[in-house]
Amino acid sequence: MISFHQDDASHLSITLSGDWRVMNAKSCRKIKEQITSSSSTIRLIPGHDFHWDSQLTAFFYQLELQASQNETRLDFSAMPEAIQQTMTLATAVPPVKPEAGFSKRFAPFYQTLTEAVETLAFIGEMALAFGRFLIGRSHIRLTDVSAALHQAGPQAIGIITLISILVGMILAYLGIIQLQQFGAEVYVANLVGLGMVREMGALMTAVIMAGRTGAAWAAELGAMKVNEEVDALSTMGINAMDFLVMPRLLAMIIIMPLLCIYSFFLGMIGGGVVALGMDMTPRLYIAQLIQSFGVVDMAVGCFKGLVFGVLIVLSGCQAGMSCGGSSAAVGQATTRAVVMAIVLFVVADAGINILFFHMGI
């Protein structure tokens, strides 16, 4: 039950009586209408047999927000002390204002620019750490390098074997469909050999390693960041780049060219299975493979694998080291590491191909 009393032109008193533990929609609507069209000061007063609970304070908070928009002041001084304390606490921090049009429009651009600057800074720190390693001033434990090698190498053999064979078969089927029109099915070996060595072997191996090893490293370093283990290393005077990033970088530099060579030959085996199914003899297939690529092509593929390995470390470790302080941030860092790595692969692959084309390699 409510009653209204106009004290003067600018002051209105609203008396709330009865049980307000069950909110009455009609009474609430009347109070809101008074706030919208009433005086500059409204005093709320408890009446006879007044009972309340947290629902009433939540309603009062809604009234406070509405009153602030209409430049009306609500006076709770006559209310029980518990309500006064709750409203004081609720209104101590003003509601968050929506972002202005300019800041909202350019927020994604600013975030992208910030991430680009952080990535460049991480590249610089990683280059300095590698320089310290070359001159013998980096403190790297061989056990860490060995663990990273095991994680990036033997544990990835199975998935690389499967994907490489299937990619070789896909290239062979793709080539046969076109070459059959000219009666030149024999050249499917050239397509598989050159395609695997110069392009698909390194690229598919890199994608597998980014989704498997790069994401794992991002999650691992992100969890360490959340648990403040990275800060603990810095407190103890241990360089986090030397201790956490460099072992992974060295492992990738060693293992990626080897995995690429492994992928090359498995892809050729997959293409050979398809070629044999098309009545091509093993001797003819191998002879065409030998003619299709040379040492330079193998070097190009291994070089791409080396570059992709560095990019995996860059994306995975940078995402993990810049992770936020929550568990959700670890998942976001993992996603960002994989997406960033794949984008960098495509950009780097295109750049290397253009460079080698103009160099005649």
C-alpha angles and dihedrals in degrees: 000000000000136000131190128215123183105215093183139325094295103029128072127179122207117194118203115201135175130017114344095171086096108050118228111217094206093052092046091051091052092052092049091050090053091051091051096050106018143087130313092252126042121187118203114209129186112234136197118325091000115185126175146163138185092297089069093051090050088052090048089053090054089050090050091054091048092047093051089056091052094043091245124142121221117209115207096169093113093051123095115285093248091059091047092052092047093050092046090053093044094050097040091093114047117231115270111263117225115256117269118252095255097049092042092050096049099036094097091049092049091048091050091048091049092050090049091052091048090050092051090049090050091050089053093049091048091050091050091049091051089049090053089051092052093053093044098250097113120098103218123162115225089215089063091050090048092050092049090048091052092048094047098037124032094023090056097048095092098055093040090052093053097044095044094052091048093048090051090051091048092052090048094051091045091052096044092054090059100033094052088069089065099034090246101122089138090074091065085090090059091051094049095043098047094037094053096042100045102030128357100044096058095036097050092043089052093049090050092048092047092052093043112028101019093051091046092052092048091052092045095050091041091055089049089051092051091049090048092240091133090054089048090056091052090048090055090051095253116140107235092207092056094042102041110018106034097059089053092046093051091047092053093046089054102039105037098069089047092050090048092054088048090051092048094060095040089054089052089051090052091050089047091057089057093044092052088052087057092057095260113144119237091239093054092046093051092046091053091047092054090052094047100067142016142198092283091056090050090050091051091052093047091047090054089050090052092051092046090050091055090048091052090055091045095051097038099044095039092052091048096045092049093046119135126243100264135078090244089058090061091060091046091050091051092051092046091050094055096043093046092048094051092048091049090049092056093045093046093045092052092047093049092048092050092047095049092045092057090043090053094239 
